[in-house]
Amino acid sequence: MDPRGLDFDLDTILAGLRTWVECESPTHDAAAVDRAMVLAARDLALLGATIERIPGRMGYGGAVRARFAHPRPGPGILVMGHLDTVHPLGTLGALAFRRAGGKCWGPGIMDMKGGNYIALEALRGLARAGIATRLPVSVLLTPDEEVGSPSTRDLIEAEAARQRYVLVPEPARPDGGVVTGRYAIARFDLTATGRPSHAGARLADGRSAIAEMARQILAIEAMTTPDATFSVGVLRGGEWVNCVATTCTAQALTMARRQPDLDRAVAAMEALRPIGEGVQFSARRSIVRPVWEPDSATMALWQRASAIAEGLGFAIPPQSAGGGSDANFTGAMGIASLDGLGLGGDGAHTLDEHIDEASVLPRTRLLAGLLATLD
């Protein structure tokens, strides 16, 4: 099957994608994520899939699982992506969907609504052409990847265990490459506890939890080495400015290329002790994404994808990448997984998030070629 012959139209794809992008879906707003799931479920149902809505838990939205009927039972292809984004409701006011100069902007358009949408468009193009996939295809859309997938890791691993291949249309790498491995990631909940006092009348009697957290943040980020990075990205403390803060909380993240490096980083975080006097401090590990190292099955899958891409006139060099994805789980399970199959662009997680329109049709055809020929 030559995907160059498939009929795809850029304007039509972007018009459909706009509907998804303008349905804002920040992770921590379960109702908003569920609204995005409704849109995706409808588009998958129109493609002929059998839809299953899986209720959310732990305060997150639900998931959508879609299965396409196939005469050949058994392990097949799982297309896996997330519909949650880091952008809060109302971001469309500052990052409206727009097209200009060969680019297209919008919240979550690169990470990763664009990739999810072209995966569906690839299936739609195959159906229009009357081309059947050699293996059964399932699609799993999840609500909480941006916070480490705490409510769906078990679902992801259970579904992936039934499959032969996992395709993840996260954004393409800056050079157009795909991801065949990802670094390990651990998240931590940090808590500093101090002693309250009136900040104006009796300042010296208090012990500020905010001050302790500030000291700890500097110490934590100073632990960064070429083998493991440390950063603090969320900070909350205090109730009133005229009271010395009793409690301050934060979240930290460490990332490492290899599992032994992550293990040492975790040990270093868990060994942290109070720096100031009269205060308490703890670092509790919460969510971990395992190292996904390229194996022979994943590299064989990449070689097949690379051959399709070469036939389309572009290259997809393989690489391991920082920044976690749900492929960390499936790749670590030993299931042939290929990540970074989505759209090229820049500015993910910022108010300049955009895709390059020139990547849309080639990457859609690449996905269609893979879906049609994997066996």
C-alpha positions in Angstrom: 0.0 0.0 0.0 1.4 3.4 -1.0 0.2 6.1 1.3 1.1 8.7 -1.3 -2.1 7.8 -3.1 -4.4 8.5 -0.1 -6.7 11.5 -0.4 -6.1 13.9 2.5 -6.9 17.6 2.4 -5.1 20.0 4.7 -7.9 22.5 5.1 -10.4 19.8 6.0 -8.1 18.3 8.6 -7.4 21.6 10.3 -11.1 22.5 10.3 -11.8 19.2 12.2 -8.8 19.7 14.5 -10.1 23.2 15.3 -13.2 21.8 17.0 -10.9 19.7 19.3 -8.6 22.5 20.1 -11.4 24.9 20.9 -12.8 22.4 23.4 -10.4 23.3 26.1 -9.4 20.4 28.4 -7.0 21.2 31.3 -6.1 18.1 33.3 -7.5 19.3 36.6 -10.9 20.1 35.2 -12.6 16.7 34.8 -15.7 18.1 33.3 -13.8 19.9 30.6 -11.7 16.8 29.8 -14.9 14.8 29.5 -16.3 17.3 27.0 -13.2 16.7 24.8 -13.7 13.0 25.2 -17.3 13.3 23.9 -16.0 15.0 20.7 -13.4 12.3 20.2 -15.8 9.5 20.9 -18.3 10.9 18.4 -15.6 11.1 15.7 -14.5 7.6 16.4 -18.1 6.3 16.3 -18.5 8.0 12.9 -15.5 6.0 11.8 -17.3 2.8 12.7 -15.6 2.0 16.0 -17.3 0.5 19.0 -17.0 3.0 21.8 -16.5 2.4 25.5 -16.5 5.3 28.0 -14.5 4.5 31.0 -15.4 6.6 34.1 -12.7 8.8 35.6 -11.4 8.4 39.1 -9.1 10.2 41.6 -10.8 13.5 40.5 -9.7 13.2 36.8 -11.9 12.9 33.7 -12.8 9.6 32.1 -11.1 7.8 29.2 -12.3 6.6 25.8 -11.5 3.2 24.3 -12.5 2.5 20.7 -12.2 -0.8 18.9 -12.6 -1.4 15.2 -14.1 -4.7 14.0 -11.6 -7.0 12.3 -11.9 -10.5 11.0 -8.5 -11.5 12.5 -8.8 -11.7 16.3 -5.8 -11.4 18.6 -3.2 -8.8 19.4 -3.2 -5.8 17.2 -2.3 -2.1 17.1 -3.0 0.3 19.9 -3.1 4.0 19.0 -2.7 5.8 22.4 -2.9 9.5 23.2 -4.1 12.0 25.9 -6.7 14.7 25.5 -5.7 16.7 28.6 -3.6 19.8 28.3 -1.7 22.1 30.6 -3.6 25.2 29.5 -6.3 26.4 31.9 -9.8 27.3 30.7 -9.9 30.6 29.0 -6.5 30.2 27.3 -8.2 30.6 24.0 -8.5 34.3 24.8 -4.7 34.6 24.6 -4.0 31.7 22.3 -6.9 31.6 19.8 -7.0 29.1 17.0 -5.5 30.8 14.0 -3.5 30.1 10.9 -0.7 32.3 9.5 2.5 31.8 7.6 2.3 28.1 7.4 1.6 27.7 11.1 -1.5 27.0 13.2 -1.9 28.0 16.9 -4.1 26.8 19.7 -3.9 25.4 23.2 -2.9 21.7 23.1 -2.7 21.7 19.3 0.9 20.3 19.4 0.7 18.4 22.7 -1.2 16.4 21.6 -4.6 17.0 20.0 -3.0 17.5 16.6 -1.4 14.1 16.7 -4.5 12.4 18.0 -6.6 14.0 15.3 -4.3 12.9 12.4 -4.4 9.4 13.7 -8.1 9.4 13.3 -7.7 11.1 9.9 -5.4 8.3 8.9 -8.0 5.7 9.7 -10.6 7.8 7.9 -8.4 8.0 4.8 -7.9 4.2 4.8 -11.6 3.6 5.1 -12.4 6.0 2.2 -9.9 4.1 0.1 -11.3 0.7 1.1 -8.0 -0.4 2.5 -8.3 -2.8 5.5 -5.7 -3.0 8.2 -3.9 -6.3 8.6 -4.3 -6.2 12.3 -7.2 -5.1 14.6 -6.9 -1.4 15.7 -7.8 0.0 19.0 -7.6 3.6 20.2 -7.2 4.7 23.8 -7.5 8.3 24.8 -6.7 9.3 28.4 -7.3 12.3 30.7 -4.3 12.7 32.9 -1.0 12.3 31.1 0.2 15.8 31.8 0.3 15.0 35.6 1.9 11.5 35.1 -1.2 9.4 34.4 -1.9 8.5 38.1 -5.5 7.4 37.4 -4.9 5.6 34.1 -1.5 3.8 34.3 -3.2 0.5 35.1 -5.6 1.0 32.2 -2.8 1.8 29.8 -0.7 -1.2 30.8 -3.7 -3.6 30.7 -4.7 -2.5 27.3 -1.2 -2.5 25.9 -0.6 -6.0 27.2 -3.3 -7.2 24.7 -1.5 -5.6 21.7 1.4 -6.3 19.4 2.2 -2.6 18.7 1.7 0.7 20.4 1.7 3.9 18.3 1.8 7.2 20.2 1.3 10.5 18.2 3.0 12.8 20.7 4.7 15.7 19.0 7.5 15.0 16.5 11.0 15.8 17.6 12.5 19.1 16.5 14.3 17.4 13.6 11.2 15.5 12.6 12.4 12.4 14.3 10.4 9.9 16.4 10.9 8.6 19.9 12.2 5.1 20.5 13.0 5.6 24.2 12.3 8.0 27.1 14.1 9.0 30.3 12.8 8.0 33.7 10.8 10.6 35.7 9.8 10.8 39.4 7.6 13.4 41.0 7.6 14.4 44.6 5.2 16.1 47.0 7.2 18.5 49.2 5.9 19.8 52.6 7.5 22.4 54.9 5.9 23.0 58.3 6.8 26.0 60.4 5.5 27.8 63.5 2.9 30.6 63.2 3.1 34.1 64.7 1.9 37.6 64.0 4.1 38.8 61.2 3.9 42.4 62.4 3.9 42.2 66.2 5.8 39.0 66.9 7.8 38.1 63.7 10.7 36.6 65.6 8.5 34.1 67.4 7.5 32.4 64.1 9.3 30.0 61.9 8.2 30.5 58.2 7.4 27.4 56.2 7.7 29.5 53.1 11.3 30.5 54.0 12.1 26.8 54.6 10.6 25.8 51.2 12.6 28.5 49.5 15.9 27.2 51.0 14.9 23.7 50.0 14.1 24.7 46.4 17.6 26.2 46.0 19.1 23.1 47.4 17.1 20.7 45.3 17.7 22.5 42.0 21.4 22.7 42.8 21.5 18.9 42.8 21.1 18.8 39.0 23.9 17.0 37.2 24.3 15.7 33.6 22.9 12.4 34.8 19.8 13.7 36.6 17.8 17.0 36.6 15.9 18.4 39.5 13.2 21.1 39.3 10.4 22.6 41.4 7.3 23.7 39.4 4.4 24.2 41.8 4.5 26.2 45.1 1.7 27.1 47.5 2.0 28.6 51.0 0.5 30.9 53.5 -3.0 32.2 54.1 -2.5 35.8 55.3 0.4 38.2 54.7 0.3 39.3 58.3 0.8 35.7 59.6 4.1 33.7 59.5 3.2 30.8 57.3 2.7 27.5 59.0 2.6 25.3 55.9 4.1 25.4 52.4 3.8 22.7 49.8 5.4 22.2 46.4 5.9 19.6 43.7 9.3 18.6 42.4 10.4 16.5 39.4 13.5 14.7 38.7 14.5 13.1 35.3 17.3 10.7 34.5 18.5 8.9 31.4 19.0 5.6 33.2 17.2 3.8 36.0 20.2 3.7 38.3 20.6 7.4 37.9 16.9 7.9 38.8 17.3 5.5 41.8 20.1 7.7 43.1 18.1 10.9 42.5 15.1 9.4 44.4 17.3 8.5 47.3 18.8 12.0 47.4 15.3 13.5 47.5 14.1 11.2 50.2 17.2 12.0 52.3 16.4 15.7 52.4 16.1 17.1 56.0 15.1 20.5 57.4 17.6 23.3 56.8 16.3 26.0 59.1 15.7 25.7 62.9 12.3 24.9 64.4 10.8 23.6 61.1 9.9 20.3 59.5 10.4 19.2 55.9 9.5 16.0 53.9 9.8 14.9 50.3 7.4 12.1 49.4 7.7 10.3 46.1 4.3 10.2 44.3 4.4 9.3 40.6 7.2 7.5 38.6 7.6 6.9 34.9 10.0 4.0 34.3 12.9 4.3 31.9 12.0 3.1 28.4 15.1 1.9 26.6 15.0 0.9 22.9 14.9 -2.8 22.4 14.9 -5.0 19.3 11.1 -5.0 18.9 10.8 -1.2 19.1 13.7 -0.7 16.7 12.2 -3.2 14.2 9.0 -1.1 14.4 10.9 2.0 13.8 12.6 0.5 10.7 9.2 -0.2 9.2 8.1 3.3 9.9 11.3 4.7 8.6 10.9 2.9 5.3 7.4 4.3 4.9 8.7 7.8 5.7 11.5 7.5 3.2 9.0 6.5 0.5 7.1 9.7 1.4 10.3 11.8 1.0 11.4 12.5 4.6 13.4 10.9 7.4 12.3 10.1 11.0 15.6 9.5 12.9 15.1 7.6 16.1 16.1 9.0 19.5 15.5 8.8 23.2 13.9 11.8 24.7 13.4 13.6 28.0 9.9 14.5 29.0 7.7 11.6 29.9 4.8 10.1 27.9 2.6 7.1 28.3 5.0 5.2 26.1 7.3 5.0 29.1 4.9 2.4 30.4 4.3 0.4 27.3 8.0 0.5 26.2 9.1 -0.6 29.6 6.7 -3.5 29.4 8.7 -4.7 26.3 5.9 -4.0 23.8 7.0 -2.6 20.5 6.2 1.1 20.9 6.8 4.1 18.6 6.3 7.6 20.1 6.6 11.1 18.6 4.5 10.2 15.5 2.5 13.4 15.8 3.0 16.8 14.3 5.9 19.1 14.1 5.8 22.5 15.7 7.0 24.4 18.7 6.0 26.2 21.9 4.3 23.3 23.6 3.0 24.2 27.1 3.3 28.0 26.2 1.2 30.7 24.7 3.0 30.2 21.5 2.1 26.6 21.0 1.7 25.9 17.3 2.1 23.2 14.7 3.8 23.5 11.3 1.2 22.9 8.6 3.8 21.4 6.3 4.0 18.4 8.7 0.3 17.6 8.7 -0.1 15.6 5.5 3.2 13.8 5.6 2.7 12.6 9.2 -0.9 11.6 8.4 0.3 9.5 5.5 3.0 8.0 7.7 0.4 6.9 10.3 -1.9 5.6 7.6 1.0 3.5 6.1 1.9 2.0 9.4 -1.7 1.2 10.3 -2.3 -0.5 6.9 0.9 -2.5 6.8 1.8 -3.7 10.3 1.3 -7.4 10.7 
